[in-house]
C-alpha cells in the first residue's frame, strides 16, 4: 500500500494490491503505477539477498509529489532448526519541501527477537494476516490502525497459547535505511526500493543437563516473500 502526498491534500493519490482497498478509492484518489520487481540471489543458495521494487506513477498536469507513505507485507520463514513462519510488515515514510521526481530508498530487513526462538517444533503463532483484506471499511486500511495492531501483536504475550511453553516474541524491522530523492517536477514519479536481507544471528535455547544456555546461530535459512501493497 502506498500514498503519494501533494502540497494540496485534495490531490493526494493512493494505490495498493488489496482489491477492497482499491475499490474504496474514488477516481480522483486512485493511481495505477507501472510495477517492476526483481529478486537477486548473489551467492546462488536459493535464498533472496536483495529485493528490488520499482513503482512508476503518471502525474496529472498540476500534481506534485512532496512525500510518500509505504506499507510492505512479508511472509518470513526460518527453517534451520525449528520451522518458523510469520507474517510481518515494514513501514516507510519520507517527505521533502520541494517537488520531487523520483526517490530511491535502501534498507535492510532484520529479524527482531525479544526471546529465544524454540529450537525444535513448529512456530506459526504469527502466521496470520495483518490486515482484514475482506473488509470494505476504510478504517481497516488506515495505517495507524494496522501499525498499532502490529505493535500490539509483537509486544504482548497471549497466555492462551502458553500452556506448556513460553511465547517467543519475534518480528521484523528495517535498519540502516537511506533515502536519496531527486528534486524537480515531471510527468511521472518513480519510487525505487532496494531491500537487502542479510545473514542474521538467530537466538535459540539449548538445554544442557539442568543448565539453560542461549545459542546464537548465524541463520542462513531465512527466506522471504514480499508483497507491496497504501494509507
Protein Blocks (a to p, Z undefined) as FASTA:
>chain_A
ZZdddfblklgccddfbfklmmmpcfklpccdddddddddfkonopafbdcddddddddf
klccfbdcdddddddddfklmccddddddddddddfbdcfbdcdddddddddfbdcdfbd
cdfklmccfbdfkbccfklmgfklmmmmmmmmmmpccfklmmmbccdddddddehiacdd
dedddfbdcdddddddddddddddddehjaccddddddfkbccddddddZZ
